[in-house]
Amino acid sequence: MSKILTIGEPMALFVAQQEGALKDVEHFSRFVAGAEVNFSIGMVRLEHQVTYITKLGDDPFGKQIEEFLQQNGIDTSYATYDANYFTGMQWKQKVTTGDPQVFSLRRNSAASHMDLSTIAELNWDGFDHIHLTGIPPALSAGCRQVVYELIKQAREKGVQISYDPNLRPGLWPDKAEMASVVNDLACLADIVIPGIEEGKLLTGKETVQEIADAYHAAGVKTVVIKLGAEGAYTSSEGQHFYTPGFRVEKVVDTVGAGDGFAVGLVSALLEGLSLQEAVRRAAAIGALAVMSPGDNDGLPTRKGLSAFMAQK
């Protein structure tokens, strides 16, 4: 299978054990969170290899996160520790419907202090793909510089790049800077995977084809726009098509659905499936993700994915 590289900030996640506002909850269960964590776990469950670049606090949460990544088959060769800063943390509300309230404590975290030294020893041998999101560039100027350098090196090496904007407005000074940086990075990728509302915000366009055309004009080959329950719209080298979403009996938790979508799309393309087949797999994994309470426990194995898609 393929070898994939990614970079991000894994966080200690505390999920409320009972419903209600976070301020009123007394008991939490601990997990590991992060968009790139979800993506990495999903890819490994589909039998691909993933290497995760990050910086963790030299604290109990950082140590547990590294163990968690390794237990899930993720290579942590480029995960380092910083004794001066803490591991990022996040608290999530328990809900039975809709989006949960999430509170993050990540400003000045260890991961936000990544810089070019973080990837000074990076060896690209064997890597087929790098998956990036708009989250690391929002953490600090140093992280942003690292992401630009990774893209530069990937393009020089001929490594395919996928980019999920994964907007986090609360991490940016303002929306204008967020749109400027995220768009600039997206336009250096081969595949861009925005949600429909993200696409509207980033490009100022309204229709899916207008959004796709804006990225094509900047040099992006393939644009896949996530439409939630309705599926996705894809535009790539003369191909334009809608892919319907998979029927979901009950939405339990929407967190991680976009990461699951990226898993389906990237894994299928790396396996040589057609773009249409890849987007269908992406929609299937996105549906599986929203039917589970955790950020990544709904991400399927290859056997589970085949069974779900066969039923639908």
N, C-alpha and C positions, 0 to 999 in steps of 0.2 A: 504493500500500500504506500501511499504518498507520505512525505515528510513535510510538516507544516510548522511555521514559526509564527509566534504572536507575542505581543507585549501588553501589559496592563497592570492594574492594581487589584490584587485579590484582597478581600476584606473579611474580617470576622463579622458574621451576620447573626444577629439575635432576633429570633422570630417569636412574637408574642404567643403564649400558650392559650390565651383566651381572647375573645373579641372585645373590642372597645378601643378608645383612644389610647395612644401610646403612653400618655402621661398617667393613665389610670392602671396600666398593666404592671403586675408585680413579678410575674414569672415568664422567663424566656428560654427557648431552646437555641443552642448555638450551631451555626452552619458556616459555610464559606460562600461568599458572594463575589460577583464581578462578571461583567459581560464576557470578558475574554476567558474567564474560568469556565463559564457555561459552554462557550464555543469549544474550548479544549476538551472538556469532558465528553461533549457530543461527538466530536471527531474521533476520540479514542474508542468510544463505544462502537463506532462503525469501523474500527480496526485500522485507523490511520495513526501515524506517529505525530506527536505535537511537542514542541519545545517552547516553554513559556519564559519570557524575559520579565523580570520584575525586581523590586527591592523591597524587603520586608523589615519591619522593626525587629530589633534583637530583644524580643519579648515573648511571653508564652503564646500569644495569638499568632505571631509570625512563625514560630516553630511549628505550631499545630497546622498552619496553612501549608507549609512546605511538606509536612507529612501527608496531609490530605491530597495534595497534588500528586505526590509520588504514589500514594495508594491507588489513585485513579489512573495510573499509567502515564502521567505527564512528566516529561523530562524537565528537571529544574536545574540543569547545568549552569544556566545564566540567571539564577535567582541568588541575590546577595543580601547581606544583612547590614543594617545601619544602627549602631548603638545610640545614636543621638536623636533619633526620631521614632515615633510609634507606628505600629501597623494600623492602617485605616479600619474603621469600624462602622457598622450600619445596623439600624434597628428597623424591623418591619412589622406592621400591624397584621393581625390575623383577620381575614375576611372570608366570607363564603361567596360573595359576588363582587364584581368590579375590581378596581385597582386599589391595592393597599397603600396606606400612608407609609412612607419610608423616610427615615431621618439618618443622615450620614455625618460622620465625624472623620474627615479626611484632609482637611486643610493643614498643610505643613507636615503631612505624613511622610513615612520613609519613601514610599513610591514616588511622591512628588519631587524627591531629590535625585531622581535618576538624571544622568547627563551623559555626555558622549563617552565618558569613561566606562559606563555600564556596558557598552557594546564594543569596547576597544579590542577584545579578544574574540569577537564573534567569527565563527567559521561557517561559511555558507555552503560548504560541501554537502551535497545530497538533498538540500531543501528544494521542494517543488513549488511552494506557495507560501505567501505571508498574508495573514489576515489582520487588519487594523481597524480600530474604531476611533470615533471622535473624542473618546474619554481621556486617554493619556495626554493629548495636546492641551487639554483644559486644565491639567493639574499644575503645570508650571512652565516657564520658558525653557528650562532644561529638558523636560519631557518632550516638549514640542520639537526641540532641536534633534532629539534622538529619533523621533518619528520621521522627520524630514530626511535624516541620514539613512535610516533603514529603507525608506522608499528609494532614495538615490542608489544605494547599494543593490537593492533588489532589481531595479531597472537595469543597472549595469551587468548584473549576473543573469538577466533574462528570467527572473523568478516572477511568476504571476502574482498580482496583488489584488486582493478584494478589500473593500472599504465600506464599513457600515457607519454612517454618521453618528448613530446612537447619542443623540443630543442630550446634554445635561446642562441646561441653562444656568442652574444654580452654581456651577463651577466657573462660569465665565463672568468677566466684568460687565458685559452687556451683550445683547443679541447681535449687534452689528459686528463686533469682533469675532463672536462665535461663528457667524455665517461666513465671514471673510476667511478665517483660518480653515474651517471645516471644508468649505468649498475648494480652497486652494489645494488641500491635501487630496480631496476626493478626485480632483481633476488629474491627479498623477497616477491614479489607479486604473486597472484594467476592468474591474467590475465594481459598480457602486450599488449599494442596497439600501436606499432610504425608505422610511415610511412615508405615506402620502402627505401627512402634515409636515414632516421634516422637509420633504421635497418642496412643498409650497413655501415654507419659511426660508429655505436656503436659496431658492432660485427666484422667488417672487412670481412664479408662474402658478397657474391654477389647474390645468388639465395634465393628465399623466404623460401625454405625448409631448406637451410643451416642456415639462420638467425633464423628460428624457432627452429632448432635443438640446436643452441648455447644456447638459453634460456631454452630449455627443459633440457639440460645437467646441467644447473645451478639450476634446481628445479622448473621452472615455468610450471604450468600445461597447460595453454591455451595461445596461441600467435595468435593474429589477426593482420595481416599486411595490412595497408591501401595502396591501389594502385591508389588513385585518381579516375579519371573518369572510370578506368577499374574495380573498385570494391575493392575486398579484398581477401586475402588468409588466411585461418585458419588452424591451426594445434593444435590438442588437443587429447591426450590419444588415439592415433591410427586413429583419424579422420584427413583427409587432404582434403580440398576442396576450390575451388574458388567460389566467389559470384560475379556475374556481377554488375556493377554500374547501376544506374538508368539514363535514358536518360535525359539530361538537354538541353533545347532549347537555353538558353543563360546564361553564367556565368557572374554574376554581381559583386560578391565579394567573394573571397575564404576564407577570414578571418572567423574563427569559424567553418569551415566545419569539421575539426578533432574533435572539441568538440561536435558537433552534432552527429558525428559517435559514440563517446563514450556514449552519451546519449542513442542512440538507442540500442547499445549492452548491456549496464549495465541494463537499464530498462527492456528489454525483458528477460534477464536471471533472474532478480529478480522476474519477473512475472511467471517464470516457463516455458518459451518457450524453444524450442530446440536451440542448438547452431546455427544450420543453419538458423532458423527463426530469431534469435537474430542478426546475421550478416546481414541478408536481411533488417531488420528494421534499422540497423546502416547505411547501404548504402543509404536507402531512406532518412533518416534525413540529412545525409551529402549532398545529392543532393538538398534538400530543402534549406539548409543553403547557398549554393553558388548562389541561385537564388534571394537572398535578399541583399540590400545594407548594412545593419548593421551587427554587430558581432553576434547578437542573435535574431533579429526580425524575422528571417526565421524559428526559432525552432517551431515546430507545437504543437497544442493541440492534444489530443487523436483522436478527431473527424477529424481534418485536416489531421493527419497522415494516418488514415484509408482511407480517401477519395483519398489521393495521391497514396497510395499503390494499391488501387483497380483499379485506372485508368491505372496504369503501368502494 
